[in-house]
Amino acid sequence: MPKAKTKKAAAKRFKVTGTGKILRRRAMHSHILTKKSAKRKRRLAQVAAVSAADRKRVRRMLPGT
């Protein structure tokens, strides 16, 4: 059986920590920022963990982790 290939689109978007958590960036923080409050923009700039419901799916796209 051939080696499983990493989905490069997923590799660019997710980072796996040493403890095994998968981190992602938040959406809605790239443009149309003038109508968003400073508080909201600060929150959107933070990195978030992938939810438990999606973790298995993301892990399958990153077989080397």
CHARMM internal coordinates of N, CA and C (Angstrom, degrees):
IC EDIT
DIST 1 N 1 CA 1.4532
DIST 1 CA 1 C 1.5301
ANGL 1 N 1 CA 1 C 109.48
DIST 1 C 2 N 1.3368
ANGL 1 CA 1 C 2 N 117.99
DIHE 1 N 1 CA 1 C 2 N 132.99
DIST 2 N 2 CA 1.4657
ANGL 1 C 2 N 2 CA 119.58
DIHE 1 CA 1 C 2 N 2 CA -178.82
DIST 2 CA 2 C 1.5226
ANGL 2 N 2 CA 2 C 112.18
DIHE 1 C 2 N 2 CA 2 C -69.68
DIST 2 C 3 N 1.3152
ANGL 2 CA 2 C 3 N 113.78
DIHE 2 N 2 CA 2 C 3 N 162.47
DIST 3 N 3 CA 1.4639
ANGL 2 C 3 N 3 CA 118.89
DIHE 2 CA 2 C 3 N 3 CA 178.12
DIST 3 CA 3 C 1.5243
ANGL 3 N 3 CA 3 C 110.00
DIHE 2 C 3 N 3 CA 3 C -66.34
DIST 3 C 4 N 1.3256
ANGL 3 CA 3 C 4 N 115.50
DIHE 3 N 3 CA 3 C 4 N 145.01
DIST 4 N 4 CA 1.4698
ANGL 3 C 4 N 4 CA 120.28
DIHE 3 CA 3 C 4 N 4 CA 177.13
DIST 4 CA 4 C 1.5243
ANGL 4 N 4 CA 4 C 108.88
DIHE 3 C 4 N 4 CA 4 C -73.14
DIST 4 C 5 N 1.3181
ANGL 4 CA 4 C 5 N 116.42
DIHE 4 N 4 CA 4 C 5 N 133.73
DIST 5 N 5 CA 1.4612
ANGL 4 C 5 N 5 CA 120.81
DIHE 4 CA 4 C 5 N 5 CA -179.56
DIST 5 CA 5 C 1.5212
ANGL 5 N 5 CA 5 C 110.60
DIHE 4 C 5 N 5 CA 5 C -91.64
DIST 5 C 6 N 1.3207
ANGL 5 CA 5 C 6 N 114.88
DIHE 5 N 5 CA 5 C 6 N 142.98
DIST 6 N 6 CA 1.4616
ANGL 5 C 6 N 6 CA 121.53
DIHE 5 CA 5 C 6 N 6 CA 175.45
DIST 6 CA 6 C 1.5198
ANGL 6 N 6 CA 6 C 109.09
DIHE 5 C 6 N 6 CA 6 C -75.42
DIST 6 C 7 N 1.3337
ANGL 6 CA 6 C 7 N 116.60
DIHE 6 N 6 CA 6 C 7 N 136.70
DIST 7 N 7 CA 1.4679
ANGL 6 C 7 N 7 CA 120.67
DIHE 6 CA 6 C 7 N 7 CA 172.77
DIST 7 CA 7 C 1.5250
ANGL 7 N 7 CA 7 C 106.39
DIHE 6 C 7 N 7 CA 7 C -77.44
DIST 7 C 8 N 1.3239
ANGL 7 CA 7 C 8 N 116.29
DIHE 7 N 7 CA 7 C 8 N 110.38
DIST 8 N 8 CA 1.4627
ANGL 7 C 8 N 8 CA 120.67
DIHE 7 CA 7 C 8 N 8 CA -173.95
DIST 8 CA 8 C 1.5272
ANGL 8 N 8 CA 8 C 112.43
DIHE 7 C 8 N 8 CA 8 C -62.86
DIST 8 C 9 N 1.3279
ANGL 8 CA 8 C 9 N 117.32
DIHE 8 N 8 CA 8 C 9 N -32.03
DIST 9 N 9 CA 1.4694
ANGL 8 C 9 N 9 CA 120.14
DIHE 8 CA 8 C 9 N 9 CA 177.65
DIST 9 CA 9 C 1.5208
ANGL 9 N 9 CA 9 C 110.03
DIHE 8 C 9 N 9 CA 9 C -61.70
DIST 9 C 10 N 1.3315
ANGL 9 CA 9 C 10 N 116.82
DIHE 9 N 9 CA 9 C 10 N -39.77
DIST 10 N 10 CA 1.4651
ANGL 9 C 10 N 10 CA 121.10
DIHE 9 CA 9 C 10 N 10 CA 179.31
DIST 10 CA 10 C 1.5272
ANGL 10 N 10 CA 10 C 110.56
DIHE 9 C 10 N 10 CA 10 C -72.63
DIST 10 C 11 N 1.3267
ANGL 10 CA 10 C 11 N 117.14
DIHE 10 N 10 CA 10 C 11 N -37.56
DIST 11 N 11 CA 1.4624
ANGL 10 C 11 N 11 CA 120.87
DIHE 10 CA 10 C 11 N 11 CA -178.99
DIST 11 CA 11 C 1.5275
ANGL 11 N 11 CA 11 C 111.10
DIHE 10 C 11 N 11 CA 11 C -61.79
DIST 11 C 12 N 1.3384
ANGL 11 CA 11 C 12 N 117.07
DIHE 11 N 11 CA 11 C 12 N -31.88
DIST 12 N 12 CA 1.4612
ANGL 11 C 12 N 12 CA 121.20
DIHE 11 CA 11 C 12 N 12 CA 179.66
DIST 12 CA 12 C 1.5249
ANGL 12 N 12 CA 12 C 112.08
DIHE 11 C 12 N 12 CA 12 C -75.83
DIST 12 C 13 N 1.3288
ANGL 12 CA 12 C 13 N 116.64
DIHE 12 N 12 CA 12 C 13 N -24.56
DIST 13 N 13 CA 1.4618
ANGL 12 C 13 N 13 CA 120.66
DIHE 12 CA 12 C 13 N 13 CA -172.37
DIST 13 CA 13 C 1.5155
ANGL 13 N 13 CA 13 C 115.03
DIHE 12 C 13 N 13 CA 13 C -100.35
DIST 13 C 14 N 1.3222
ANGL 13 CA 13 C 14 N 118.09
DIHE 13 N 13 CA 13 C 14 N -21.18
DIST 14 N 14 CA 1.4591
ANGL 13 C 14 N 14 CA 121.32
DIHE 13 CA 13 C 14 N 14 CA -174.95
DIST 14 CA 14 C 1.5165
ANGL 14 N 14 CA 14 C 110.87
DIHE 13 C 14 N 14 CA 14 C -122.50
DIST 14 C 15 N 1.3412
ANGL 14 CA 14 C 15 N 115.32
DIHE 14 N 14 CA 14 C 15 N 150.36
DIST 15 N 15 CA 1.4614
ANGL 14 C 15 N 15 CA 121.51
DIHE 14 CA 14 C 15 N 15 CA 176.84
DIST 15 CA 15 C 1.5213
ANGL 15 N 15 CA 15 C 107.53
DIHE 14 C 15 N 15 CA 15 C -131.02
DIST 15 C 16 N 1.3199
ANGL 15 CA 15 C 16 N 117.10
DIHE 15 N 15 CA 15 C 16 N 133.12
DIST 16 N 16 CA 1.4563
ANGL 15 C 16 N 16 CA 121.17
DIHE 15 CA 15 C 16 N 16 CA 179.27
DIST 16 CA 16 C 1.5241
ANGL 16 N 16 CA 16 C 107.99
DIHE 15 C 16 N 16 CA 16 C -99.61
DIST 16 C 17 N 1.3272
ANGL 16 CA 16 C 17 N 116.83
DIHE 16 N 16 CA 16 C 17 N 127.80
DIST 17 N 17 CA 1.4599
ANGL 16 C 17 N 17 CA 121.72
DIHE 16 CA 16 C 17 N 17 CA -179.29
DIST 17 CA 17 C 1.5255
ANGL 17 N 17 CA 17 C 110.06
DIHE 16 C 17 N 17 CA 17 C -81.87
DIST 17 C 18 N 1.3027
ANGL 17 CA 17 C 18 N 116.21
DIHE 17 N 17 CA 17 C 18 N 172.97
DIST 18 N 18 CA 1.4580
ANGL 17 C 18 N 18 CA 121.11
DIHE 17 CA 17 C 18 N 18 CA 178.34
DIST 18 CA 18 C 1.5116
ANGL 18 N 18 CA 18 C 113.29
DIHE 17 C 18 N 18 CA 18 C -63.13
DIST 18 C 19 N 1.3295
ANGL 18 CA 18 C 19 N 116.60
DIHE 18 N 18 CA 18 C 19 N -29.99
DIST 19 N 19 CA 1.4669
ANGL 18 C 19 N 19 CA 120.18
DIHE 18 CA 18 C 19 N 19 CA 179.84
DIST 19 CA 19 C 1.5241
ANGL 19 N 19 CA 19 C 112.25
DIHE 18 C 19 N 19 CA 19 C -84.78
DIST 19 C 20 N 1.3467
ANGL 19 CA 19 C 20 N 117.31
DIHE 19 N 19 CA 19 C 20 N -5.77
DIST 20 N 20 CA 1.4593
ANGL 19 C 20 N 20 CA 120.05
DIHE 19 CA 19 C 20 N 20 CA 177.25
DIST 20 CA 20 C 1.5148
ANGL 20 N 20 CA 20 C 114.83
DIHE 19 C 20 N 20 CA 20 C 102.05
DIST 20 C 21 N 1.3432
ANGL 20 CA 20 C 21 N 117.06
DIHE 20 N 20 CA 20 C 21 N -2.51
DIST 21 N 21 CA 1.4656
ANGL 20 C 21 N 21 CA 119.23
DIHE 20 CA 20 C 21 N 21 CA 177.42
DIST 21 CA 21 C 1.5249
ANGL 21 N 21 CA 21 C 108.95
DIHE 20 C 21 N 21 CA 21 C -72.03
DIST 21 C 22 N 1.3244
ANGL 21 CA 21 C 22 N 116.61
DIHE 21 N 21 CA 21 C 22 N 149.24
DIST 22 N 22 CA 1.4575
ANGL 21 C 22 N 22 CA 121.80
DIHE 21 CA 21 C 22 N 22 CA 177.91
DIST 22 CA 22 C 1.5248
ANGL 22 N 22 CA 22 C 107.71
DIHE 21 C 22 N 22 CA 22 C -108.91
DIST 22 C 23 N 1.3333
ANGL 22 CA 22 C 23 N 115.82
DIHE 22 N 22 CA 22 C 23 N 125.31
DIST 23 N 23 CA 1.4576
ANGL 22 C 23 N 23 CA 121.27
DIHE 22 CA 22 C 23 N 23 CA -177.07
DIST 23 CA 23 C 1.5226
ANGL 23 N 23 CA 23 C 110.59
DIHE 22 C 23 N 23 CA 23 C -105.37
DIST 23 C 24 N 1.3232
ANGL 23 CA 23 C 24 N 115.96
DIHE 23 N 23 CA 23 C 24 N 150.30
DIST 24 N 24 CA 1.4594
ANGL 23 C 24 N 24 CA 122.47
DIHE 23 CA 23 C 24 N 24 CA 179.47
DIST 24 CA 24 C 1.5227
ANGL 24 N 24 CA 24 C 108.99
DIHE 23 C 24 N 24 CA 24 C -142.11
DIST 24 C 25 N 1.3302
ANGL 24 CA 24 C 25 N 115.53
DIHE 24 N 24 CA 24 C 25 N 162.70
DIST 25 N 25 CA 1.4666
ANGL 24 C 25 N 25 CA 120.89
DIHE 24 CA 24 C 25 N 25 CA 173.15
DIST 25 CA 25 C 1.5147
ANGL 25 N 25 CA 25 C 108.79
DIHE 24 C 25 N 25 CA 25 C -89.67
DIST 25 C 26 N 1.3122
ANGL 25 CA 25 C 26 N 116.66
DIHE 25 N 25 CA 25 C 26 N 157.45
DIST 26 N 26 CA 1.4668
ANGL 25 C 26 N 26 CA 120.47
DIHE 25 CA 25 C 26 N 26 CA 178.37
DIST 26 CA 26 C 1.5255
ANGL 26 N 26 CA 26 C 110.30
DIHE 25 C 26 N 26 CA 26 C -87.44
DIST 26 C 27 N 1.3143
ANGL 26 CA 26 C 27 N 115.86
DIHE 26 N 26 CA 26 C 27 N 149.31
DIST 27 N 27 CA 1.4614
ANGL 26 C 27 N 27 CA 122.06
DIHE 26 CA 26 C 27 N 27 CA 178.08
DIST 27 CA 27 C 1.5314
ANGL 27 N 27 CA 27 C 109.76
DIHE 26 C 27 N 27 CA 27 C -80.00
DIST 27 C 28 N 1.3139
ANGL 27 CA 27 C 28 N 116.62
DIHE 27 N 27 CA 27 C 28 N 172.56
DIST 28 N 28 CA 1.4743
ANGL 27 C 28 N 28 CA 124.90
DIHE 27 CA 27 C 28 N 28 CA 175.57
DIST 28 CA 28 C 1.5271
ANGL 28 N 28 CA 28 C 113.84
DIHE 27 C 28 N 28 CA 28 C 70.04
DIST 28 C 29 N 1.3327
ANGL 28 CA 28 C 29 N 118.76
DIHE 28 N 28 CA 28 C 29 N 26.30
DIST 29 N 29 CA 1.4642
ANGL 28 C 29 N 29 CA 119.62
DIHE 28 CA 28 C 29 N 29 CA -178.38
DIST 29 CA 29 C 1.5291
ANGL 29 N 29 CA 29 C 111.94
DIHE 28 C 29 N 29 CA 29 C -125.65
DIST 29 C 30 N 1.3388
ANGL 29 CA 29 C 30 N 117.27
DIHE 29 N 29 CA 29 C 30 N 24.08
DIST 30 N 30 CA 1.4596
ANGL 29 C 30 N 30 CA 117.94
DIHE 29 CA 29 C 30 N 30 CA -177.49
DIST 30 CA 30 C 1.5278
ANGL 30 N 30 CA 30 C 113.39
DIHE 29 C 30 N 30 CA 30 C -108.50
DIST 30 C 31 N 1.3261
ANGL 30 CA 30 C 31 N 117.98
DIHE 30 N 30 CA 30 C 31 N -36.53
DIST 31 N 31 CA 1.4687
ANGL 30 C 31 N 31 CA 119.86
DIHE 30 CA 30 C 31 N 31 CA 178.34
DIST 31 CA 31 C 1.5235
ANGL 31 N 31 CA 31 C 109.26
DIHE 30 C 31 N 31 CA 31 C -152.86
DIST 31 C 32 N 1.3266
ANGL 31 CA 31 C 32 N 115.34
DIHE 31 N 31 CA 31 C 32 N 174.87
DIST 32 N 32 CA 1.4784
ANGL 31 C 32 N 32 CA 123.17
DIHE 31 CA 31 C 32 N 32 CA -171.79
DIST 32 CA 32 C 1.5331
ANGL 32 N 32 CA 32 C 108.89
DIHE 31 C 32 N 32 CA 32 C 55.77
DIST 32 C 33 N 1.3257
ANGL 32 CA 32 C 33 N 115.81
DIHE 32 N 32 CA 32 C 33 N 54.21
DIST 33 N 33 CA 1.4604
ANGL 32 C 33 N 33 CA 120.74
DIHE 32 CA 32 C 33 N 33 CA -176.02
DIST 33 CA 33 C 1.5290
ANGL 33 N 33 CA 33 C 113.03
DIHE 32 C 33 N 33 CA 33 C -94.94
DIST 33 C 34 N 1.3205
ANGL 33 CA 33 C 34 N 117.63
DIHE 33 N 33 CA 33 C 34 N -11.97
DIST 34 N 34 CA 1.4661
ANGL 33 C 34 N 34 CA 119.10
DIHE 33 CA 33 C 34 N 34 CA -174.20
DIST 34 CA 34 C 1.5200
ANGL 34 N 34 CA 34 C 112.41
DIHE 33 C 34 N 34 CA 34 C -65.83
DIST 34 C 35 N 1.3107
ANGL 34 CA 34 C 35 N 117.98
DIHE 34 N 34 CA 34 C 35 N -35.42
DIST 35 N 35 CA 1.4710
ANGL 34 C 35 N 35 CA 120.38
DIHE 34 CA 34 C 35 N 35 CA -178.48
DIST 35 CA 35 C 1.5262
ANGL 35 N 35 CA 35 C 112.97
DIHE 34 C 35 N 35 CA 35 C -81.97
DIST 35 C 36 N 1.3237
ANGL 35 CA 35 C 36 N 117.60
DIHE 35 N 35 CA 35 C 36 N -7.17
DIST 36 N 36 CA 1.4665
ANGL 35 C 36 N 36 CA 120.92
DIHE 35 CA 35 C 36 N 36 CA -179.29
DIST 36 CA 36 C 1.5222
ANGL 36 N 36 CA 36 C 109.55
DIHE 35 C 36 N 36 CA 36 C -92.79
DIST 36 C 37 N 1.3139
ANGL 36 CA 36 C 37 N 115.81
DIHE 36 N 36 CA 36 C 37 N 140.53
DIST 37 N 37 CA 1.4609
ANGL 36 C 37 N 37 CA 120.40
DIHE 36 CA 36 C 37 N 37 CA -177.87
DIST 37 CA 37 C 1.5255
ANGL 37 N 37 CA 37 C 110.45
DIHE 36 C 37 N 37 CA 37 C -71.29
DIST 37 C 38 N 1.3280
ANGL 37 CA 37 C 38 N 116.18
DIHE 37 N 37 CA 37 C 38 N 160.51
DIST 38 N 38 CA 1.4644
ANGL 37 C 38 N 38 CA 121.20
DIHE 37 CA 37 C 38 N 38 CA 178.63
DIST 38 CA 38 C 1.5215
ANGL 38 N 38 CA 38 C 110.17
DIHE 37 C 38 N 38 CA 38 C -61.55
DIST 38 C 39 N 1.3305
ANGL 38 CA 38 C 39 N 116.09
DIHE 38 N 38 CA 38 C 39 N -38.67
DIST 39 N 39 CA 1.4673
ANGL 38 C 39 N 39 CA 120.63
DIHE 38 CA 38 C 39 N 39 CA 178.96
DIST 39 CA 39 C 1.5302
ANGL 39 N 39 CA 39 C 110.87
DIHE 38 C 39 N 39 CA 39 C -61.19
DIST 39 C 40 N 1.3131
ANGL 39 CA 39 C 40 N 115.51
DIHE 39 N 39 CA 39 C 40 N -44.02
DIST 40 N 40 CA 1.4684
ANGL 39 C 40 N 40 CA 120.12
DIHE 39 CA 39 C 40 N 40 CA -179.23
DIST 40 CA 40 C 1.5246
ANGL 40 N 40 CA 40 C 110.88
DIHE 39 C 40 N 40 CA 40 C -66.37
DIST 40 C 41 N 1.3462
ANGL 40 CA 40 C 41 N 116.62
DIHE 40 N 40 CA 40 C 41 N -40.15
DIST 41 N 41 CA 1.4625
ANGL 40 C 41 N 41 CA 120.42
DIHE 40 CA 40 C 41 N 41 CA -179.85
DIST 41 CA 41 C 1.5237
ANGL 41 N 41 CA 41 C 111.51
DIHE 40 C 41 N 41 CA 41 C -67.04
DIST 41 C 42 N 1.3240
ANGL 41 CA 41 C 42 N 117.13
DIHE 41 N 41 CA 41 C 42 N -36.91
DIST 42 N 42 CA 1.4715
ANGL 41 C 42 N 42 CA 120.31
DIHE 41 CA 41 C 42 N 42 CA 175.63
DIST 42 CA 42 C 1.5198
ANGL 42 N 42 CA 42 C 110.48
DIHE 41 C 42 N 42 CA 42 C -62.07
DIST 42 C 43 N 1.3281
ANGL 42 CA 42 C 43 N 116.18
DIHE 42 N 42 CA 42 C 43 N -44.21
DIST 43 N 43 CA 1.4632
ANGL 42 C 43 N 43 CA 121.02
DIHE 42 CA 42 C 43 N 43 CA -179.05
DIST 43 CA 43 C 1.5356
ANGL 43 N 43 CA 43 C 110.80
DIHE 42 C 43 N 43 CA 43 C -65.24
DIST 43 C 44 N 1.3327
ANGL 43 CA 43 C 44 N 116.29
DIHE 43 N 43 CA 43 C 44 N -39.66
DIST 44 N 44 CA 1.4584
ANGL 43 C 44 N 44 CA 120.39
DIHE 43 CA 43 C 44 N 44 CA -179.59
DIST 44 CA 44 C 1.5283
ANGL 44 N 44 CA 44 C 112.21
DIHE 43 C 44 N 44 CA 44 C -70.65
DIST 44 C 45 N 1.3335
ANGL 44 CA 44 C 45 N 117.58
DIHE 44 N 44 CA 44 C 45 N -22.17
DIST 45 N 45 CA 1.4584
ANGL 44 C 45 N 45 CA 121.08
DIHE 44 CA 44 C 45 N 45 CA -179.86
DIST 45 CA 45 C 1.5222
ANGL 45 N 45 CA 45 C 111.91
DIHE 44 C 45 N 45 CA 45 C -76.61
DIST 45 C 46 N 1.3202
ANGL 45 CA 45 C 46 N 117.02
DIHE 45 N 45 CA 45 C 46 N -18.49
DIST 46 N 46 CA 1.4617
ANGL 45 C 46 N 46 CA 120.49
DIHE 45 CA 45 C 46 N 46 CA -178.05
DIST 46 CA 46 C 1.5233
ANGL 46 N 46 CA 46 C 111.51
DIHE 45 C 46 N 46 CA 46 C -75.71
DIST 46 C 47 N 1.3144
ANGL 46 CA 46 C 47 N 115.14
DIHE 46 N 46 CA 46 C 47 N 153.31
DIST 47 N 47 CA 1.4617
ANGL 46 C 47 N 47 CA 121.61
DIHE 46 CA 46 C 47 N 47 CA 176.77
DIST 47 CA 47 C 1.5195
ANGL 47 N 47 CA 47 C 108.30
DIHE 46 C 47 N 47 CA 47 C -83.30
DIST 47 C 48 N 1.3260
ANGL 47 CA 47 C 48 N 116.30
DIHE 47 N 47 CA 47 C 48 N 142.30
DIST 48 N 48 CA 1.4650
ANGL 47 C 48 N 48 CA 121.18
DIHE 47 CA 47 C 48 N 48 CA -179.55
DIST 48 CA 48 C 1.5201
ANGL 48 N 48 CA 48 C 109.50
DIHE 47 C 48 N 48 CA 48 C -120.59
DIST 48 C 49 N 1.3219
ANGL 48 CA 48 C 49 N 116.13
DIHE 48 N 48 CA 48 C 49 N 158.27
DIST 49 N 49 CA 1.4636
ANGL 48 C 49 N 49 CA 121.44
DIHE 48 CA 48 C 49 N 49 CA 175.98
DIST 49 CA 49 C 1.5243
ANGL 49 N 49 CA 49 C 108.83
DIHE 48 C 49 N 49 CA 49 C -87.14
DIST 49 C 50 N 1.3216
ANGL 49 CA 49 C 50 N 115.82
DIHE 49 N 49 CA 49 C 50 N 147.08
DIST 50 N 50 CA 1.4629
ANGL 49 C 50 N 50 CA 120.76
DIHE 49 CA 49 C 50 N 50 CA 176.17
DIST 50 CA 50 C 1.5217
ANGL 50 N 50 CA 50 C 107.86
DIHE 49 C 50 N 50 CA 50 C -70.46
DIST 50 C 51 N 1.3262
ANGL 50 CA 50 C 51 N 117.08
DIHE 50 N 50 CA 50 C 51 N 139.12
DIST 51 N 51 CA 1.4636
ANGL 50 C 51 N 51 CA 121.01
DIHE 50 CA 50 C 51 N 51 CA -177.27
DIST 51 CA 51 C 1.5268
ANGL 51 N 51 CA 51 C 110.71
DIHE 50 C 51 N 51 CA 51 C -66.77
DIST 51 C 52 N 1.3192
ANGL 51 CA 51 C 52 N 115.68
DIHE 51 N 51 CA 51 C 52 N 157.78
DIST 52 N 52 CA 1.4619
ANGL 51 C 52 N 52 CA 121.74
DIHE 51 CA 51 C 52 N 52 CA -178.93
DIST 52 CA 52 C 1.5242
ANGL 52 N 52 CA 52 C 111.24
DIHE 51 C 52 N 52 CA 52 C -60.63
DIST 52 C 53 N 1.3314
ANGL 52 CA 52 C 53 N 117.36
DIHE 52 N 52 CA 52 C 53 N -32.81
DIST 53 N 53 CA 1.4599
ANGL 52 C 53 N 53 CA 121.18
DIHE 52 CA 52 C 53 N 53 CA -179.05
DIST 53 CA 53 C 1.5289
ANGL 53 N 53 CA 53 C 111.89
DIHE 52 C 53 N 53 CA 53 C -66.54
DIST 53 C 54 N 1.3331
ANGL 53 CA 53 C 54 N 117.66
DIHE 53 N 53 CA 53 C 54 N -30.11
DIST 54 N 54 CA 1.4659
ANGL 53 C 54 N 54 CA 121.35
DIHE 53 CA 53 C 54 N 54 CA -176.87
DIST 54 CA 54 C 1.5211
ANGL 54 N 54 CA 54 C 113.57
DIHE 53 C 54 N 54 CA 54 C -100.49
DIST 54 C 55 N 1.3109
ANGL 54 CA 54 C 55 N 117.65
DIHE 54 N 54 CA 54 C 55 N -9.65
DIST 55 N 55 CA 1.4588
ANGL 54 C 55 N 55 CA 121.50
DIHE 54 CA 54 C 55 N 55 CA -173.29
DIST 55 CA 55 C 1.5301
ANGL 55 N 55 CA 55 C 112.72
DIHE 54 C 55 N 55 CA 55 C -57.59
DIST 55 C 56 N 1.3281
ANGL 55 CA 55 C 56 N 116.81
DIHE 55 N 55 CA 55 C 56 N -45.56
DIST 56 N 56 CA 1.4667
ANGL 55 C 56 N 56 CA 120.99
DIHE 55 CA 55 C 56 N 56 CA -177.50
DIST 56 CA 56 C 1.5299
ANGL 56 N 56 CA 56 C 110.64
DIHE 55 C 56 N 56 CA 56 C -63.18
DIST 56 C 57 N 1.3229
ANGL 56 CA 56 C 57 N 116.45
DIHE 56 N 56 CA 56 C 57 N -40.78
DIST 57 N 57 CA 1.4661
ANGL 56 C 57 N 57 CA 121.39
DIHE 56 CA 56 C 57 N 57 CA -179.37
DIST 57 CA 57 C 1.5237
ANGL 57 N 57 CA 57 C 111.08
DIHE 56 C 57 N 57 CA 57 C -64.67
DIST 57 C 58 N 1.3277
ANGL 57 CA 57 C 58 N 116.88
DIHE 57 N 57 CA 57 C 58 N -42.45
DIST 58 N 58 CA 1.4679
ANGL 57 C 58 N 58 CA 120.70
DIHE 57 CA 57 C 58 N 58 CA 179.82
DIST 58 CA 58 C 1.5207
ANGL 58 N 58 CA 58 C 109.93
DIHE 57 C 58 N 58 CA 58 C -68.36
DIST 58 C 59 N 1.3156
ANGL 58 CA 58 C 59 N 117.40
DIHE 58 N 58 CA 58 C 59 N -39.86
DIST 59 N 59 CA 1.4630
ANGL 58 C 59 N 59 CA 122.10
DIHE 58 CA 58 C 59 N 59 CA -179.56
DIST 59 CA 59 C 1.5337
ANGL 59 N 59 CA 59 C 111.07
DIHE 58 C 59 N 59 CA 59 C -61.20
DIST 59 C 60 N 1.3345
ANGL 59 CA 59 C 60 N 116.64
DIHE 59 N 59 CA 59 C 60 N -35.39
DIST 60 N 60 CA 1.4689
ANGL 59 C 60 N 60 CA 120.69
DIHE 59 CA 59 C 60 N 60 CA 178.71
DIST 60 CA 60 C 1.5247
ANGL 60 N 60 CA 60 C 111.34
DIHE 59 C 60 N 60 CA 60 C -66.73
DIST 60 C 61 N 1.3351
ANGL 60 CA 60 C 61 N 117.12
DIHE 60 N 60 CA 60 C 61 N -30.76
DIST 61 N 61 CA 1.4631
ANGL 60 C 61 N 61 CA 120.82
DIHE 60 CA 60 C 61 N 61 CA 179.28
DIST 61 CA 61 C 1.5282
ANGL 61 N 61 CA 61 C 111.79
DIHE 60 C 61 N 61 CA 61 C -77.30
DIST 61 C 62 N 1.3393
ANGL 61 CA 61 C 62 N 116.82
DIHE 61 N 61 CA 61 C 62 N -16.47
DIST 62 N 62 CA 1.4679
ANGL 61 C 62 N 62 CA 122.13
DIHE 61 CA 61 C 62 N 62 CA -179.51
DIST 62 CA 62 C 1.5273
ANGL 62 N 62 CA 62 C 108.59
DIHE 61 C 62 N 62 CA 62 C -120.34
DIST 62 C 63 N 1.3315
ANGL 62 CA 62 C 63 N 118.46
DIHE 62 N 62 CA 62 C 63 N 74.88
DIST 63 N 63 CA 1.4669
ANGL 62 C 63 N 63 CA 120.24
DIHE 62 CA 62 C 63 N 63 CA -171.98
DIST 63 CA 63 C 1.5252
ANGL 63 N 63 CA 63 C 114.66
DIHE 62 C 63 N 63 CA 63 C -66.43
DIST 63 C 64 N 1.3303
ANGL 63 CA 63 C 64 N 118.76
DIHE 63 N 63 CA 63 C 64 N -22.32
DIST 64 N 64 CA 1.4568
ANGL 63 C 64 N 64 CA 120.23
DIHE 63 CA 63 C 64 N 64 CA -177.25
DIST 64 CA 64 C 1.5187
ANGL 64 N 64 CA 64 C 114.50
DIHE 63 C 64 N 64 CA 64 C -79.53
DIST 64 C 65 N 1.3367
ANGL 64 CA 64 C 65 N 118.17
DIHE 64 N 64 CA 64 C 65 N -3.24
DIST 65 N 65 CA 1.4663
ANGL 64 C 65 N 65 CA 120.74
DIHE 64 CA 64 C 65 N 65 CA -174.10
DIST 65 CA 65 C 1.5060
ANGL 65 N 65 CA 65 C 112.17
DIHE 64 C 65 N 65 CA 65 C -97.87
END
COOR INIT
IC SEED 1 N 1 CA 1 C
IC BUILD
